[in-house]
């Protein structure tokens, strides 16, 4: 029983380290964006909740974003129309039109 409890504590601690909470904020156009959980930034898009094939554990939503202009994506197709690659090209990364989020 003692090992079971220790394992649960360890697993919950690991899950907390893999996620970031983003506080709600007001956009410049007056739209309020509600707070949300995202995968922790780590230099790759392949473990983002919105990445194609992944599932957001908080919402159950399936990821559809391919990040085609991010060099860390297995779907990388080169720079966007502005010549940007990587996270700087986030708004151009998704052919399905989803917003960029972790």
N, C-alpha and C positions, 0 to 999 in steps of 0.2 A: 504494500500500500504506500509506503514511504517513497518508493521509486516512481510509482505512478504519479503521485502529487508533484514530485520533483520534475518529472517529464512534462507535465502540464504547465508548470511555471516556466520552464525553459522554452517550450513551444510558444507560449504567449509572449514572452520577451522577444523571441526571434521575429515573430510577426510584427511587433511594434517597431522593430528596427528596419523592417522592409517597407514601411509606409510613412507618408508624411501627411499631416493635416494642413490644408490650405484654408485659412480664414476667409469668410465672405468679404467682398469688397465692392466698391462702386466704380463702374467704368466711367470714362470721360464723357460718354453720351448719356449718363444718368441711369443706366441699367445696373441693377444690383445683381451680383453673382453670388449665389449661396455657397457657403463653405463646403468642402468635399475632401475625400481621402484620395491620395494618389500614390503610386509607387515612388520610392525614394530615388532622387536623381543619382545616376551612377555612370553616365557616359555612354549608355546604349539605349536604344529604343525597344529592343526585342523583349524586355520584361515589363514594358509599360502596359497598364491595364487596357489601353485602347489599341494596342498592337494586334494585328490580325491573328486570330487563333487563341488569344489569351482571354481570360474571364475576370472581370472586376469582382473580387470577393465580397465587396460591400453592397453592390447593386445586382450582381448576377448578369450584368450586361456583357455580351460578347464583343470583343475588340474587332474592328473592321479596318483600321488604319494600317496601310502598308508602309508609310513613311518612305515613299519612293525616291526622295531627294536627300535622305539621310544615309551617310556612308556606313552606319552601323546596322542598317536594315538589310535583311537577305533579299529584299525586293528593290534594292538601290538601282536606279536607272540613270544616274548622272545629276548634275546641277539643275536647279529650276530655271525658269525663263530669265531671272535676274542674275544667274550665275552663282547662286548660293547653294551650298551643300551643308548638311548637318542640321542642328537644332535651329539655326538662323533661318532656315527655309521652312519652318514648321507650318506656316499657313498654306504652303504650296504642296505639302507632303502627301496629301490624301486625295486619291482620285475619286473616292466615294463621297467627299464633301464633309466628313466629320471634322470637328474641331480638334486641335492638338491638345492633348492632355495626357498625363502620366497615369 
